[in-house]
Amino acid sequence: MFLAEGAAAASNFNGFDVFVILFTIIIAIGVIRLFAAKKRNPFAIGFGLVSLVVFLVMDVVMFMHWADKI
């Protein structure tokens, strides 16, 4: 029991991290599809790019936290 508590305390991984990575992938796929569309929607492209940048920054911060850089 003691070792299990120590391992849980040493982990920087959070269950929400998986969802952040999945949402980043989904947003990236959406932005790629918006650029590939014949009829482009500039508002949707801009919104998708801003969302993608925010989620990529979140991913970088999350990875730095995993590596104990933060």
CHARMM-style PDB file with segment names, atoms N, HN, CA, C and O in Angstrom:
ATOM      1  N   MET     1       0.816  -1.189   0.000  1.00  0.00      PROA
ATOM      2  CA  MET     1       0.000   0.000   0.000  1.00  0.00      PROA
ATOM      3  C   MET     1       0.864   1.258   0.000  1.00  0.00      PROA
ATOM      4  O   MET     1       0.526   2.254  -0.640  1.00  0.00      PROA
ATOM      5  N   PHE     2       1.958   1.203   0.710  1.00  0.00      PROA
ATOM      6  HN  PHE     2       2.232   0.394   1.229  1.00  0.00      PROA
ATOM      7  CA  PHE     2       2.834   2.362   0.788  1.00  0.00      PROA
ATOM      8  C   PHE     2       3.435   2.704  -0.582  1.00  0.00      PROA
ATOM      9  O   PHE     2       3.523   3.877  -0.948  1.00  0.00      PROA
ATOM     10  N   LEU     3       3.846   1.684  -1.333  1.00  0.00      PROA
ATOM     11  HN  LEU     3       3.775   0.732  -1.037  1.00  0.00      PROA
ATOM     12  CA  LEU     3       4.436   1.925  -2.642  1.00  0.00      PROA
ATOM     13  C   LEU     3       3.418   2.483  -3.631  1.00  0.00      PROA
ATOM     14  O   LEU     3       3.764   3.316  -4.468  1.00  0.00      PROA
ATOM     15  N   ALA     4       2.185   2.039  -3.546  1.00  0.00      PROA
ATOM     16  HN  ALA     4       1.904   1.363  -2.866  1.00  0.00      PROA
ATOM     17  CA  ALA     4       1.140   2.544  -4.439  1.00  0.00      PROA
ATOM     18  C   ALA     4       0.871   4.025  -4.174  1.00  0.00      PROA
ATOM     19  O   ALA     4       0.642   4.782  -5.117  1.00  0.00      PROA
ATOM     20  N   GLU     5       0.895   4.440  -2.942  1.00  0.00      PROA
ATOM     21  HN  GLU     5       1.081   3.825  -2.176  1.00  0.00      PROA
ATOM     22  CA  GLU     5       0.680   5.848  -2.618  1.00  0.00      PROA
ATOM     23  C   GLU     5       1.827   6.704  -3.123  1.00  0.00      PROA
ATOM     24  O   GLU     5       1.606   7.817  -3.600  1.00  0.00      PROA
ATOM     25  N   GLY     6       3.049   6.200  -3.024  1.00  0.00      PROA
ATOM     26  HN  GLY     6       3.229   5.296  -2.636  1.00  0.00      PROA
ATOM     27  CA  GLY     6       4.205   6.941  -3.507  1.00  0.00      PROA
ATOM     28  C   GLY     6       4.191   7.087  -5.018  1.00  0.00      PROA
ATOM     29  O   GLY     6       4.564   8.137  -5.541  1.00  0.00      PROA
ATOM     30  N   ALA     7       3.768   6.049  -5.724  1.00  0.00      PROA
ATOM     31  HN  ALA     7       3.465   5.196  -5.299  1.00  0.00      PROA
ATOM     32  CA  ALA     7       3.712   6.110  -7.186  1.00  0.00      PROA
ATOM     33  C   ALA     7       2.631   7.068  -7.648  1.00  0.00      PROA
ATOM     34  O   ALA     7       2.823   7.772  -8.639  1.00  0.00      PROA
ATOM     35  N   ALA     8       1.512   7.115  -6.963  1.00  0.00      PROA
ATOM     36  HN  ALA     8       1.357   6.543  -6.157  1.00  0.00      PROA
ATOM     37  CA  ALA     8       0.433   8.022  -7.342  1.00  0.00      PROA
ATOM     38  C   ALA     8       0.835   9.478  -7.089  1.00  0.00      PROA
ATOM     39  O   ALA     8       0.456  10.369  -7.849  1.00  0.00      PROA
ATOM     40  N   ALA     9       1.584   9.712  -6.045  1.00  0.00      PROA
ATOM     41  HN  ALA     9       1.892   8.989  -5.427  1.00  0.00      PROA
ATOM     42  CA  ALA     9       1.998  11.080  -5.729  1.00  0.00      PROA
ATOM     43  C   ALA     9       3.069  11.577  -6.697  1.00  0.00      PROA
ATOM     44  O   ALA     9       3.175  12.782  -6.928  1.00  0.00      PROA
ATOM     45  N   ALA    10       3.868  10.668  -7.268  1.00  0.00      PROA
ATOM     46  HN  ALA    10       3.782   9.689  -7.080  1.00  0.00      PROA
ATOM     47  CA  ALA    10       4.952  11.071  -8.149  1.00  0.00      PROA
ATOM     48  C   ALA    10       4.485  11.319  -9.580  1.00  0.00      PROA
ATOM     49  O   ALA    10       5.236  11.876 -10.380  1.00  0.00      PROA
ATOM     50  N   SER    11       3.277  10.923  -9.911  1.00  0.00      PROA
ATOM     51  HN  SER    11       2.667  10.471  -9.261  1.00  0.00      PROA
ATOM     52  CA  SER    11       2.791  11.058 -11.283  1.00  0.00      PROA
ATOM     53  C   SER    11       2.307  12.473 -11.548  1.00  0.00      PROA
ATOM     54  O   SER    11       1.595  13.063 -10.735  1.00  0.00      PROA
ATOM     55  N   ASN    12       2.708  13.017 -12.711  1.00  0.00      PROA
ATOM     56  HN  ASN    12       3.286  12.538 -13.371  1.00  0.00      PROA
ATOM     57  CA  ASN    12       2.249  14.332 -13.141  1.00  0.00      PROA
ATOM     58  C   ASN    12       1.114  14.229 -14.141  1.00  0.00      PROA
ATOM     59  O   ASN    12       0.613  15.244 -14.624  1.00  0.00      PROA
ATOM     60  N   PHE    13       0.708  13.010 -14.452  1.00  0.00      PROA
ATOM     61  HN  PHE    13       1.115  12.186 -14.060  1.00  0.00      PROA
ATOM     62  CA  PHE    13      -0.315  12.777 -15.459  1.00  0.00      PROA
ATOM     63  C   PHE    13      -1.694  12.995 -14.858  1.00  0.00      PROA
ATOM     64  O   PHE    13      -1.972  12.569 -13.737  1.00  0.00      PROA
ATOM     65  N   ASN    14      -2.562  13.672 -15.627  1.00  0.00      PROA
ATOM     66  HN  ASN    14      -2.336  14.018 -16.538  1.00  0.00      PROA
ATOM     67  CA  ASN    14      -3.934  13.927 -15.216  1.00  0.00      PROA
ATOM     68  C   ASN    14      -4.853  13.281 -16.247  1.00  0.00      PROA
ATOM     69  O   ASN    14      -4.506  13.227 -17.427  1.00  0.00      PROA
ATOM     70  N   GLY    15      -6.002  12.797 -15.834  1.00  0.00      PROA
ATOM     71  HN  GLY    15      -6.284  12.841 -14.876  1.00  0.00      PROA
ATOM     72  CA  GLY    15      -6.922  12.162 -16.761  1.00  0.00      PROA
ATOM     73  C   GLY    15      -7.433  13.086 -17.835  1.00  0.00      PROA
ATOM     74  O   GLY    15      -7.800  12.628 -18.918  1.00  0.00      PROA
ATOM     75  N   PHE    16      -7.466  14.376 -17.566  1.00  0.00      PROA
ATOM     76  HN  PHE    16      -7.168  14.748 -16.687  1.00  0.00      PROA
ATOM     77  CA  PHE    16      -7.930  15.372 -18.532  1.00  0.00      PROA
ATOM     78  C   PHE    16      -6.942  15.552 -19.685  1.00  0.00      PROA
ATOM     79  O   PHE    16      -7.318  16.042 -20.750  1.00  0.00      PROA
ATOM     80  N   ASP    17      -5.683  15.161 -19.481  1.00  0.00      PROA
ATOM     81  HN  ASP    17      -5.378  14.764 -18.615  1.00  0.00      PROA
ATOM     82  CA  ASP    17      -4.647  15.340 -20.496  1.00  0.00      PROA
ATOM     83  C   ASP    17      -4.978  14.596 -21.790  1.00  0.00      PROA
ATOM     84  O   ASP    17      -4.673  15.081 -22.880  1.00  0.00      PROA
ATOM     85  N   VAL    18      -5.594  13.435 -21.675  1.00  0.00      PROA
ATOM     86  HN  VAL    18      -5.841  13.042 -20.790  1.00  0.00      PROA
ATOM     87  CA  VAL    18      -5.968  12.653 -22.851  1.00  0.00      PROA
ATOM     88  C   VAL    18      -6.974  13.429 -23.689  1.00  0.00      PROA
ATOM     89  O   VAL    18      -6.875  13.459 -24.916  1.00  0.00      PROA
ATOM     90  N   PHE    19      -7.934  14.051 -23.035  1.00  0.00      PROA
ATOM     91  HN  PHE    19      -8.015  14.027 -22.039  1.00  0.00      PROA
ATOM     92  CA  PHE    19      -8.951  14.817 -23.754  1.00  0.00      PROA
ATOM     93  C   PHE    19      -8.349  16.041 -24.446  1.00  0.00      PROA
ATOM     94  O   PHE    19      -8.774  16.400 -25.544  1.00  0.00      PROA
ATOM     95  N   VAL    20      -7.382  16.674 -23.827  1.00  0.00      PROA
ATOM     96  HN  VAL    20      -7.036  16.382 -22.935  1.00  0.00      PROA
ATOM     97  CA  VAL    20      -6.730  17.836 -24.440  1.00  0.00      PROA
ATOM     98  C   VAL    20      -6.023  17.414 -25.730  1.00  0.00      PROA
ATOM     99  O   VAL    20      -6.113  18.109 -26.742  1.00  0.00      PROA
ATOM    100  N   ILE    21      -5.326  16.286 -25.694  1.00  0.00      PROA
ATOM    101  HN  ILE    21      -5.253  15.722 -24.872  1.00  0.00      PROA
ATOM    102  CA  ILE    21      -4.633  15.798 -26.892  1.00  0.00      PROA
ATOM    103  C   ILE    21      -5.645  15.423 -27.968  1.00  0.00      PROA
ATOM    104  O   ILE    21      -5.447  15.746 -29.139  1.00  0.00      PROA
ATOM    105  N   LEU    22      -6.728  14.745 -27.589  1.00  0.00      PROA
ATOM    106  HN  LEU    22      -6.890  14.482 -26.638  1.00  0.00      PROA
ATOM    107  CA  LEU    22      -7.749  14.364 -28.573  1.00  0.00      PROA
ATOM    108  C   LEU    22      -8.415  15.588 -29.199  1.00  0.00      PROA
ATOM    109  O   LEU    22      -8.628  15.618 -30.412  1.00  0.00      PROA
ATOM    110  N   PHE    23      -8.745  16.589 -28.398  1.00  0.00      PROA
ATOM    111  HN  PHE    23      -8.573  16.565 -27.414  1.00  0.00      PROA
ATOM    112  CA  PHE    23      -9.355  17.803 -28.931  1.00  0.00      PROA
ATOM    113  C   PHE    23      -8.393  18.529 -29.867  1.00  0.00      PROA
ATOM    114  O   PHE    23      -8.824  19.090 -30.874  1.00  0.00      PROA
ATOM    115  N   THR    24      -7.095  18.529 -29.551  1.00  0.00      PROA
ATOM    116  HN  THR    24      -6.745  18.073 -28.733  1.00  0.00      PROA
ATOM    117  CA  THR    24      -6.112  19.156 -30.424  1.00  0.00      PROA
ATOM    118  C   THR    24      -6.084  18.459 -31.779  1.00  0.00      PROA
ATOM    119  O   THR    24      -6.028  19.118 -32.817  1.00  0.00      PROA
ATOM    120  N   ILE    25      -6.124  17.146 -31.770  1.00  0.00      PROA
ATOM    121  HN  ILE    25      -6.169  16.611 -30.927  1.00  0.00      PROA
ATOM    122  CA  ILE    25      -6.117  16.387 -33.029  1.00  0.00      PROA
ATOM    123  C   ILE    25      -7.381  16.661 -33.828  1.00  0.00      PROA
ATOM    124  O   ILE    25      -7.318  16.841 -35.044  1.00  0.00      PROA
ATOM    125  N   ILE    26      -8.519  16.696 -33.163  1.00  0.00      PROA
ATOM    126  HN  ILE    26      -8.570  16.550 -32.175  1.00  0.00      PROA
ATOM    127  CA  ILE    26      -9.789  16.958 -33.849  1.00  0.00      PROA
ATOM    128  C   ILE    26      -9.805  18.360 -34.453  1.00  0.00      PROA
ATOM    129  O   ILE    26     -10.257  18.542 -35.584  1.00  0.00      PROA
ATOM    130  N   ILE    27      -9.316  19.352 -33.707  1.00  0.00      PROA
ATOM    131  HN  ILE    27      -8.950  19.205 -32.789  1.00  0.00      PROA
ATOM    132  CA  ILE    27      -9.272  20.727 -34.223  1.00  0.00      PROA
ATOM    133  C   ILE    27      -8.321  20.820 -35.411  1.00  0.00      PROA
ATOM    134  O   ILE    27      -8.618  21.506 -36.389  1.00  0.00      PROA
ATOM    135  N   ALA    28      -7.173  20.133 -35.336  1.00  0.00      PROA
ATOM    136  HN  ALA    28      -6.931  19.575 -34.541  1.00  0.00      PROA
ATOM    137  CA  ALA    28      -6.219  20.146 -36.446  1.00  0.00      PROA
ATOM    138  C   ALA    28      -6.834  19.527 -37.699  1.00  0.00      PROA
ATOM    139  O   ALA    28      -6.646  20.048 -38.798  1.00  0.00      PROA
ATOM    140  N   ILE    29      -7.563  18.426 -37.549  1.00  0.00      PROA
ATOM    141  HN  ILE    29      -7.716  18.002 -36.656  1.00  0.00      PROA
ATOM    142  CA  ILE    29      -8.239  17.810 -38.689  1.00  0.00      PROA
ATOM    143  C   ILE    29      -9.264  18.778 -39.279  1.00  0.00      PROA
ATOM    144  O   ILE    29      -9.377  18.893 -40.499  1.00  0.00      PROA
ATOM    145  N   GLY    30     -10.001  19.467 -38.427  1.00  0.00      PROA
ATOM    146  HN  GLY    30      -9.909  19.373 -37.436  1.00  0.00      PROA
ATOM    147  CA  GLY    30     -10.989  20.428 -38.894  1.00  0.00      PROA
ATOM    148  C   GLY    30     -10.370  21.585 -39.661  1.00  0.00      PROA
ATOM    149  O   GLY    30     -10.902  22.003 -40.689  1.00  0.00      PROA
ATOM    150  N   VAL    31      -9.258  22.102 -39.172  1.00  0.00      PROA
ATOM    151  HN  VAL    31      -8.826  21.762 -38.336  1.00  0.00      PROA
ATOM    152  CA  VAL    31      -8.584  23.215 -39.853  1.00  0.00      PROA
ATOM    153  C   VAL    31      -8.056  22.756 -41.209  1.00  0.00      PROA
ATOM    154  O   VAL    31      -8.161  23.485 -42.195  1.00  0.00      PROA
ATOM    155  N   ILE    32      -7.492  21.558 -41.261  1.00  0.00      PROA
ATOM    156  HN  ILE    32      -7.406  20.966 -40.460  1.00  0.00      PROA
ATOM    157  CA  ILE    32      -6.998  21.023 -42.535  1.00  0.00      PROA
ATOM    158  C   ILE    32      -8.150  20.866 -43.528  1.00  0.00      PROA
ATOM    159  O   ILE    32      -8.006  21.192 -44.706  1.00  0.00      PROA
ATOM    160  N   ARG    33      -9.278  20.373 -43.058  1.00  0.00      PROA
ATOM    161  HN  ARG    33      -9.395  20.108 -42.101  1.00  0.00      PROA
ATOM    162  CA  ARG    33     -10.436  20.225 -43.950  1.00  0.00      PROA
ATOM    163  C   ARG    33     -10.977  21.579 -44.404  1.00  0.00      PROA
ATOM    164  O   ARG    33     -11.450  21.704 -45.534  1.00  0.00      PROA
ATOM    165  N   LEU    34     -10.912  22.595 -43.537  1.00  0.00      PROA
ATOM    166  HN  LEU    34     -10.528  22.493 -42.620  1.00  0.00      PROA
ATOM    167  CA  LEU    34     -11.363  23.926 -43.940  1.00  0.00      PROA
ATOM    168  C   LEU    34     -10.475  24.505 -45.039  1.00  0.00      PROA
ATOM    169  O   LEU    34     -10.968  25.148 -45.966  1.00  0.00      PROA
ATOM    170  N   PHE    35      -9.166  24.277 -44.936  1.00  0.00      PROA
ATOM    171  HN  PHE    35      -8.765  23.755 -44.183  1.00  0.00      PROA
ATOM    172  CA  PHE    35      -8.263  24.767 -45.981  1.00  0.00      PROA
ATOM    173  C   PHE    35      -8.438  23.994 -47.282  1.00  0.00      PROA
ATOM    174  O   PHE    35      -8.214  24.543 -48.361  1.00  0.00      PROA
ATOM    175  N   ALA    36      -8.832  22.732 -47.195  1.00  0.00      PROA
ATOM    176  HN  ALA    36      -9.014  22.286 -46.318  1.00  0.00      PROA
ATOM    177  CA  ALA    36      -8.982  21.908 -48.395  1.00  0.00      PROA
ATOM    178  C   ALA    36     -10.331  22.096 -49.083  1.00  0.00      PROA
ATOM    179  O   ALA    36     -10.519  21.627 -50.206  1.00  0.00      PROA
ATOM    180  N   ALA    37     -11.268  22.772 -48.428  1.00  0.00      PROA
ATOM    181  HN  ALA    37     -11.115  23.152 -47.516  1.00  0.00      PROA
ATOM    182  CA  ALA    37     -12.606  22.946 -48.992  1.00  0.00      PROA
ATOM    183  C   ALA    37     -12.568  23.875 -50.207  1.00  0.00      PROA
ATOM    184  O   ALA    37     -11.739  24.781 -50.292  1.00  0.00      PROA
ATOM    185  N   LYS    38     -13.476  23.631 -51.132  1.00  0.00      PROA
ATOM    186  HN  LYS    38     -14.150  22.895 -51.063  1.00  0.00      PROA
ATOM    187  CA  LYS    38     -13.561  24.486 -52.324  1.00  0.00      PROA
ATOM    188  C   LYS    38     -14.084  25.866 -51.960  1.00  0.00      PROA
ATOM    189  O   LYS    38     -13.559  26.882 -52.415  1.00  0.00      PROA
ATOM    190  N   LYS    39     -15.129  25.892 -51.131  1.00  0.00      PROA
ATOM    191  HN  LYS    39     -15.556  25.066 -50.761  1.00  0.00      PROA
ATOM    192  CA  LYS    39     -15.681  27.161 -50.672  1.00  0.00      PROA
ATOM    193  C   LYS    39     -15.204  27.383 -49.240  1.00  0.00      PROA
ATOM    194  O   LYS    39     -15.630  26.689 -48.317  1.00  0.00      PROA
ATOM    195  N   ARG    40     -14.316  28.359 -49.067  1.00  0.00      PROA
ATOM    196  HN  ARG    40     -13.970  28.923 -49.817  1.00  0.00      PROA
ATOM    197  CA  ARG    40     -13.708  28.583 -47.765  1.00  0.00      PROA
ATOM    198  C   ARG    40     -14.476  29.622 -46.969  1.00  0.00      PROA
ATOM    199  O   ARG    40     -14.969  30.611 -47.511  1.00  0.00      PROA
ATOM    200  N   ASN    41     -14.565  29.375 -45.667  1.00  0.00      PROA
ATOM    201  HN  ASN    41     -14.164  28.572 -45.226  1.00  0.00      PROA
ATOM    202  CA  ASN    41     -15.208  30.297 -44.744  1.00  0.00      PROA
ATOM    203  C   ASN    41     -14.105  30.960 -43.906  1.00  0.00      PROA
ATOM    204  O   ASN    41     -13.530  30.312 -43.031  1.00  0.00      PROA
ATOM    205  N   PRO    42     -13.803  32.234 -44.160  1.00  0.00      PROA
ATOM    206  CA  PRO    42     -12.689  32.875 -43.444  1.00  0.00      PROA
ATOM    207  C   PRO    42     -12.897  32.940 -41.931  1.00  0.00      PROA
ATOM    208  O   PRO    42     -11.941  32.808 -41.166  1.00  0.00      PROA
ATOM    209  N   PHE    43     -14.137  33.141 -41.502  1.00  0.00      PROA
ATOM    210  HN  PHE    43     -14.913  33.249 -42.123  1.00  0.00      PROA
ATOM    211  CA  PHE    43     -14.401  33.193 -40.058  1.00  0.00      PROA
ATOM    212  C   PHE    43     -14.108  31.843 -39.413  1.00  0.00      PROA
ATOM    213  O   PHE    43     -13.498  31.785 -38.345  1.00  0.00      PROA
ATOM    214  N   ALA    44     -14.536  30.764 -40.052  1.00  0.00      PROA
ATOM    215  HN  ALA    44     -15.031  30.811 -40.920  1.00  0.00      PROA
ATOM    216  CA  ALA    44     -14.305  29.425 -39.508  1.00  0.00      PROA
ATOM    217  C   ALA    44     -12.820  29.081 -39.503  1.00  0.00      PROA
ATOM    218  O   ALA    44     -12.323  28.456 -38.566  1.00  0.00      PROA
ATOM    219  N   ILE    45     -12.118  29.492 -40.552  1.00  0.00      PROA
ATOM    220  HN  ILE    45     -12.522  29.999 -41.313  1.00  0.00      PROA
ATOM    221  CA  ILE    45     -10.678  29.238 -40.600  1.00  0.00      PROA
ATOM    222  C   ILE    45      -9.967  30.000 -39.487  1.00  0.00      PROA
ATOM    223  O   ILE    45      -9.100  29.446 -38.811  1.00  0.00      PROA
ATOM    224  N   GLY    46     -10.325  31.260 -39.294  1.00  0.00      PROA
ATOM    225  HN  GLY    46     -11.028  31.711 -39.843  1.00  0.00      PROA
ATOM    226  CA  GLY    46      -9.715  32.056 -38.229  1.00  0.00      PROA
ATOM    227  C   GLY    46     -10.022  31.503 -36.844  1.00  0.00      PROA
ATOM    228  O   GLY    46      -9.136  31.411 -35.995  1.00  0.00      PROA
ATOM    229  N   PHE    47     -11.265  31.141 -36.623  1.00  0.00      PROA
ATOM    230  HN  PHE    47     -11.985  31.216 -37.314  1.00  0.00      PROA
ATOM    231  CA  PHE    47     -11.658  30.579 -35.329  1.00  0.00      PROA
ATOM    232  C   PHE    47     -10.937  29.262 -35.089  1.00  0.00      PROA
ATOM    233  O   PHE    47     -10.477  28.996 -33.978  1.00  0.00      PROA
ATOM    234  N   GLY    48     -10.836  28.432 -36.131  1.00  0.00      PROA
ATOM    235  HN  GLY    48     -11.210  28.648 -37.033  1.00  0.00      PROA
ATOM    236  CA  GLY    48     -10.144  27.154 -36.000  1.00  0.00      PROA
ATOM    237  C   GLY    48      -8.665  27.333 -35.720  1.00  0.00      PROA
ATOM    238  O   GLY    48      -8.091  26.604 -34.912  1.00  0.00      PROA
ATOM    239  N   LEU    49      -8.038  28.309 -36.390  1.00  0.00      PROA
ATOM    240  HN  LEU    49      -8.505  28.901 -37.046  1.00  0.00      PROA
ATOM    241  CA  LEU    49      -6.615  28.552 -36.155  1.00  0.00      PROA
ATOM    242  C   LEU    49      -6.345  29.076 -34.749  1.00  0.00      PROA
ATOM    243  O   LEU    49      -5.379  28.665 -34.106  1.00  0.00      PROA
ATOM    244  N   VAL    50      -7.195  29.981 -34.270  1.00  0.00      PROA
ATOM    245  HN  VAL    50      -7.979  30.315 -34.792  1.00  0.00      PROA
ATOM    246  CA  VAL    50      -7.026  30.491 -32.898  1.00  0.00      PROA
ATOM    247  C   VAL    50      -7.218  29.362 -31.893  1.00  0.00      PROA
ATOM    248  O   VAL    50      -6.454  29.251 -30.935  1.00  0.00      PROA
ATOM    249  N   SER    51      -8.227  28.527 -32.103  1.00  0.00      PROA
ATOM    250  HN  SER    51      -8.847  28.617 -32.882  1.00  0.00      PROA
ATOM    251  CA  SER    51      -8.464  27.392 -31.208  1.00  0.00      PROA
ATOM    252  C   SER    51      -7.294  26.422 -31.240  1.00  0.00      PROA
ATOM    253  O   SER    51      -6.881  25.905 -30.202  1.00  0.00      PROA
ATOM    254  N   LEU    52      -6.757  26.175 -32.434  1.00  0.00      PROA
ATOM    255  HN  LEU    52      -7.092  26.595 -33.278  1.00  0.00      PROA
ATOM    256  CA  LEU    52      -5.631  25.260 -32.562  1.00  0.00      PROA
ATOM    257  C   LEU    52      -4.400  25.804 -31.845  1.00  0.00      PROA
ATOM    258  O   LEU    52      -3.685  25.047 -31.189  1.00  0.00      PROA
ATOM    259  N   VAL    53      -4.144  27.097 -31.959  1.00  0.00      PROA
ATOM    260  HN  VAL    53      -4.725  27.712 -32.492  1.00  0.00      PROA
ATOM    261  CA  VAL    53      -2.999  27.697 -31.267  1.00  0.00      PROA
ATOM    262  C   VAL    53      -3.167  27.583 -29.756  1.00  0.00      PROA
ATOM    263  O   VAL    53      -2.211  27.260 -29.050  1.00  0.00      PROA
ATOM    264  N   VAL    54      -4.368  27.845 -29.255  1.00  0.00      PROA
ATOM    265  HN  VAL    54      -5.144  28.108 -29.828  1.00  0.00      PROA
ATOM    266  CA  VAL    54      -4.615  27.747 -27.810  1.00  0.00      PROA
ATOM    267  C   VAL    54      -4.383  26.318 -27.329  1.00  0.00      PROA
ATOM    268  O   VAL    54      -3.743  26.109 -26.299  1.00  0.00      PROA
ATOM    269  N   PHE    55      -4.892  25.344 -28.059  1.00  0.00      PROA
ATOM    270  HN  PHE    55      -5.412  25.514 -28.896  1.00  0.00      PROA
ATOM    271  CA  PHE    55      -4.730  23.957 -27.633  1.00  0.00      PROA
ATOM    272  C   PHE    55      -3.289  23.481 -27.797  1.00  0.00      PROA
ATOM    273  O   PHE    55      -2.827  22.661 -27.003  1.00  0.00      PROA
ATOM    274  N   LEU    56      -2.571  23.972 -28.802  1.00  0.00      PROA
ATOM    275  HN  LEU    56      -2.947  24.638 -29.447  1.00  0.00      PROA
ATOM    276  CA  LEU    56      -1.158  23.604 -28.930  1.00  0.00      PROA
ATOM    277  C   LEU    56      -0.335  24.177 -27.778  1.00  0.00      PROA
ATOM    278  O   LEU    56       0.583  23.520 -27.286  1.00  0.00      PROA
ATOM    279  N   VAL    57      -0.657  25.393 -27.347  1.00  0.00      PROA
ATOM    280  HN  VAL    57      -1.402  25.927 -27.746  1.00  0.00      PROA
ATOM    281  CA  VAL    57       0.023  25.971 -26.182  1.00  0.00      PROA
ATOM    282  C   VAL    57      -0.295  25.156 -24.931  1.00  0.00      PROA
ATOM    283  O   VAL    57       0.583  24.913 -24.103  1.00  0.00      PROA
ATOM    284  N   MET    58      -1.553  24.735 -24.798  1.00  0.00      PROA
ATOM    285  HN  MET    58      -2.265  24.933 -25.471  1.00  0.00      PROA
ATOM    286  CA  MET    58      -1.921  23.884 -23.665  1.00  0.00      PROA
ATOM    287  C   MET    58      -1.150  22.568 -23.698  1.00  0.00      PROA
ATOM    288  O   MET    58      -0.726  22.074 -22.654  1.00  0.00      PROA
ATOM    289  N   ASP    59      -0.966  21.996 -24.888  1.00  0.00      PROA
ATOM    290  HN  ASP    59      -1.311  22.398 -25.736  1.00  0.00      PROA
ATOM    291  CA  ASP    59      -0.210  20.756 -25.012  1.00  0.00      PROA
ATOM    292  C   ASP    59       1.246  20.952 -24.604  1.00  0.00      PROA
ATOM    293  O   ASP    59       1.817  20.110 -23.910  1.00  0.00      PROA
ATOM    294  N   VAL    60       1.842  22.051 -25.028  1.00  0.00      PROA
ATOM    295  HN  VAL    60       1.378  22.735 -25.592  1.00  0.00      PROA
ATOM    296  CA  VAL    60       3.238  22.324 -24.669  1.00  0.00      PROA
ATOM    297  C   VAL    60       3.380  22.474 -23.161  1.00  0.00      PROA
ATOM    298  O   VAL    60       4.306  21.922 -22.567  1.00  0.00      PROA
ATOM    299  N   VAL    61       2.481  23.206 -22.547  1.00  0.00      PROA
ATOM    300  HN  VAL    61       1.728  23.653 -23.030  1.00  0.00      PROA
ATOM    301  CA  VAL    61       2.528  23.382 -21.085  1.00  0.00      PROA
ATOM    302  C   VAL    61       2.317  22.042 -20.390  1.00  0.00      PROA
ATOM    303  O   VAL    61       2.969  21.752 -19.387  1.00  0.00      PROA
ATOM    304  N   MET    62       1.413  21.231 -20.916  1.00  0.00      PROA
ATOM    305  HN  MET    62       0.883  21.467 -21.731  1.00  0.00      PROA
ATOM    306  CA  MET    62       1.144  19.921 -20.330  1.00  0.00      PROA
ATOM    307  C   MET    62       2.372  19.020 -20.432  1.00  0.00      PROA
ATOM    308  O   MET    62       2.715  18.340 -19.465  1.00  0.00      PROA
ATOM    309  N   PHE    63       3.041  19.003 -21.590  1.00  0.00      PROA
ATOM    310  HN  PHE    63       2.762  19.556 -22.375  1.00  0.00      PROA
ATOM    311  CA  PHE    63       4.238  18.182 -21.747  1.00  0.00      PROA
ATOM    312  C   PHE    63       5.375  18.672 -20.864  1.00  0.00      PROA
ATOM    313  O   PHE    63       6.136  17.871 -20.321  1.00  0.00      PROA
ATOM    314  N   MET    64       5.490  19.984 -20.721  1.00  0.00      PROA
ATOM    315  HN  MET    64       4.872  20.634 -21.161  1.00  0.00      PROA
ATOM    316  CA  MET    64       6.519  20.521 -19.830  1.00  0.00      PROA
ATOM    317  C   MET    64       6.234  20.144 -18.379  1.00  0.00      PROA
ATOM    318  O   MET    64       7.165  19.900 -17.612  1.00  0.00      PROA
ATOM    319  N   HSD    65       4.982  20.094 -18.001  1.00  0.00      PROA
ATOM    320  HN  HSD    65       4.226  20.291 -18.625  1.00  0.00      PROA
ATOM    321  CA  HSD    65       4.621  19.668 -16.653  1.00  0.00      PROA
ATOM    322  C   HSD    65       4.927  18.187 -16.456  1.00  0.00      PROA
ATOM    323  O   HSD    65       5.368  17.782 -15.380  1.00  0.00      PROA
ATOM    324  N   TRP    66       4.696  17.374 -17.494  1.00  0.00      PROA
ATOM    325  HN  TRP    66       4.338  17.702 -18.367  1.00  0.00      PROA
ATOM    326  CA  TRP    66       5.050  15.952 -17.403  1.00  0.00      PROA
ATOM    327  C   TRP    66       6.552  15.766 -17.206  1.00  0.00      PROA
ATOM    328  O   TRP    66       6.988  14.877 -16.474  1.00  0.00      PROA
ATOM    329  N   ALA    67       7.336  16.616 -17.867  1.00  0.00      PROA
ATOM    330  HN  ALA    67       6.982  17.338 -18.461  1.00  0.00      PROA
ATOM    331  CA  ALA    67       8.794  16.501 -17.799  1.00  0.00      PROA
ATOM    332  C   ALA    67       9.379  17.271 -16.607  1.00  0.00      PROA
ATOM    333  O   ALA    67      10.599  17.385 -16.487  1.00  0.00      PROA
ATOM    334  N   ASP    68       8.543  17.786 -15.748  1.00  0.00      PROA
ATOM    335  HN  ASP    68       7.552  17.693 -15.845  1.00  0.00      PROA
ATOM    336  CA  ASP    68       8.962  18.551 -14.555  1.00  0.00      PROA
ATOM    337  C   ASP    68       9.783  19.789 -14.909  1.00  0.00      PROA
ATOM    338  O   ASP    68      10.698  20.160 -14.173  1.00  0.00      PROA
ATOM    339  N   LYS    69       9.461  20.423 -16.023  1.00  0.00      PROA
ATOM    340  HN  LYS    69       8.718  20.122 -16.620  1.00  0.00      PROA
ATOM    341  CA  LYS    69      10.106  21.677 -16.402  1.00  0.00      PROA
ATOM    342  C   LYS    69       9.373  22.870 -15.812  1.00  0.00      PROA
ATOM    343  O   LYS    69       9.926  23.967 -15.734  1.00  0.00      PROA
ATOM    344  N   ILE    70       8.138  22.659 -15.400  1.00  0.00      PROA
ATOM    345  HN  ILE    70       7.689  21.768 -15.463  1.00  0.00      PROA
ATOM    346  CA  ILE    70       7.344  23.736 -14.793  1.00  0.00      PROA
ATOM    347  C   ILE    70       7.141  23.424 -13.339  1.00  0.00      PROA
ATOM    348  OT1 ILE    70       6.499  24.196 -12.626  1.00  0.00      PROA
TER     349      ILE     70
END
